[in-house]
Amino acid sequence: MSKQLTIKSWRFEYPVSLAEGFANFLIKQKKEGDIFLIDHNIYELYQEAIAPLIREHPHLLIQPSEKAKNYFEIGDVIKELIACNVKKNDRLIAIGGGITQDIASFTASIYFRGIDWLFIPTNLLSQCDSCIGSKTSVNFRNFKNQLGGFYPPRAICIDINFLKTLPQSEILSGMGEMAHYFLIEGEETFAEFENNFEQALNDLELLKTFVHRSLSIKKKMIEVDEFDQGPRRIFNYGHSFGHALETMSGYRIPHGIAVSYGIDLANTISAQLGLLKEEVQLRIRQTLQKIWKDFPLPNISYSEYLAALAKDKKNIGQEIRVVLTRGPGQMFITSLPVTSETENTIRLFLKNH
């Protein structure tokens, strides 16, 4: 397996390394003028390894919370950059998960109209998915991910050893995100995921293989549609339904686990409409249940769920746009048919999960 990917972006090509540890990456990459944005929890866990590497550089510790990636809170990060006299040719180096990534990428994109940044993702969700694709997303007051753009990093280093200190729920959240990529890719890829699921939970080398495969699938699509205007929207499979569940749970259900529920709801509606064979739907559910098993859905009313679904930013006008499926590798974008049968399907899903 190749240990490196190269992603073609609107700005430049950037490398994604899965072969070297983060310490070696930083020793080779860091230079005078770099400033570090580091997840506070990661710094506490890995301080002995990180501190010597950043001794000569200013660094900011980021609390990994939705509040921290609020537009107004990011103003404090920018104040620190100004106080540290960060210049146009200096760089941000982010070490952390998705929240640290969002803060760093958004800040880098607007500071002096754009400075370079590098990324070391430290949880499975950011390693297998969000680290590539260029998207920046930050919150505005109570509205999640309402602001952002497209601003890729100069380089990414994926050190799978960070996953050793992750709780099982974070691993399962990443597996939920990978499941959606493998299902979109097709039967053979999903079967590999399905048959090796339990082993991957405790086998870092196999998990690294899954991460590489997930990024390879995403790479093909973002190089065709980096700005999410057409084909890339197929990656919304499971996400519109999942985001609404995530919102209705007050974000107590981790993102990738909510996506696994969303995939199952998309499949359930597809089966109800006669698009997907029931035996295929139930077979896929057997794997998805292993992801969400410790996160039962709270009581959610149908009307509140539909209202949350209607707020999805992928919608067009009054249409609720979702991705349904005829089976692995056969997803398609469509308007949600809100018929009495579909309504009943969603009601039963919310009640029985």
Buried (B, 14 or more C-beta within 10 A) or exposed (E): EEEEBEBBBEBEEBEBBBBBBBBEBBEEBBEEBBBBBBBBBBBEBBEEEBEEBBEEBBBBBBEBEBEBBBBEBBEEBEEBBEEBEBEEEBBBBBBBBBBBBBBBBBBBBBBEEEBBBBBBBBBBBBBBBBBBBBBBBBBEEEEBBEBBEBBBBBBBBBBBEBBEEBEEBBBBBBBBBBBBBBBBBBBEBBEBBBEBBEEBBEEEEBBBBBBBBBBBBBBEBBBEBBEBEEEBBBBBBBBBBBBBBBBBBEEEBBBBBBBBBBBBBBBBBBBBBEBBEEEBBEBBBEBBEBBBEEBEBEEBEBEEBBEBBBEBEBBEEEEBBBBBBBBBBBBEBBEBBEEEEBBEBBBEBBEEB
